[in-house]
């Protein structure tokens, strides 16, 4: 499934890199791409994934993450 996270506090390209790394090293994450312009991260995870793990990964970087939307993929 595709999860869109709102990420508050990113101010520069390095912020995006830190968030991307944190999300990508989270067990089960297939793909992750953060954007400074939208202040969001789009993350691809399996259907049975615990979304709290994504929020925890973002929070551990010092930024604040919240779930914006979840889309099931065909």
C-alpha positions as CSV (number, residue, x, y, z in Angstrom):
1,X,0.0,0.0,0.0
2,X,1.0,3.6,-0.5
3,X,1.2,5.8,2.6
4,X,1.5,9.6,2.5
5,X,3.1,11.1,5.6
6,X,3.1,14.8,6.4
7,X,6.6,15.6,7.8
8,X,6.9,18.9,9.8
9,X,10.2,20.6,10.3
10,X,12.1,19.8,7.1
11,X,13.9,23.0,6.0
12,X,16.7,21.8,3.7
13,X,17.8,19.0,1.3
14,X,19.8,17.4,4.2
15,X,16.5,17.1,6.2
16,X,15.0,15.1,3.3
17,X,18.0,12.8,3.1
18,X,17.8,12.1,6.9
19,X,14.0,11.3,6.7
20,X,14.5,9.1,3.5
21,X,17.3,7.1,5.2
22,X,15.3,6.6,8.4
23,X,12.2,5.4,6.5
24,X,14.2,3.2,4.1
25,X,16.0,1.4,6.9
26,X,12.7,0.6,8.7
27,X,12.0,-3.1,8.4
28,X,9.3,-3.9,5.7
29,X,9.5,-0.5,3.8
30,X,9.7,-1.2,0.1
31,X,10.2,2.4,-1.1
32,X,10.3,5.8,0.5
33,X,10.7,9.3,-1.0
34,X,10.4,12.5,1.0
35,X,9.9,15.9,-0.6
36,X,10.9,19.3,0.8
37,X,8.5,21.1,-1.4
38,X,5.4,19.2,-0.2
39,X,6.7,18.5,3.3
40,X,5.6,14.9,2.8
41,X,7.0,11.4,2.3
42,X,5.5,8.8,0.1
43,X,6.2,5.3,1.4
44,X,5.4,1.9,-0.1
45,X,4.8,-0.8,2.4
46,X,3.1,-4.3,2.5
47,X,-0.6,-4.5,3.4
48,X,-0.1,-5.8,6.9
49,X,2.6,-3.2,7.8
50,X,2.4,-1.5,11.3
51,X,2.2,2.2,10.4
52,X,3.4,3.2,13.8
53,X,6.8,2.1,12.7
54,X,6.9,4.8,10.0
55,X,5.9,7.5,12.5
56,X,8.5,6.3,15.0
57,X,11.2,6.4,12.3
58,X,10.3,10.0,11.4
59,X,10.0,11.1,15.1
60,X,13.5,9.6,15.8
61,X,15.0,12.0,13.2
62,X,13.7,14.9,15.2
63,X,10.9,15.8,12.7
64,X,7.2,15.2,13.3
65,X,5.4,12.8,11.1
66,X,1.6,12.2,10.7
67,X,-0.4,10.0,8.4
68,X,-2.1,12.0,5.6
69,X,-3.6,9.2,3.6
70,X,-3.4,5.5,2.9
71,X,-4.0,4.0,-0.6
72,X,-4.4,0.3,-1.3
73,X,-2.6,-0.7,-4.5
74,X,-4.1,-2.9,-7.1
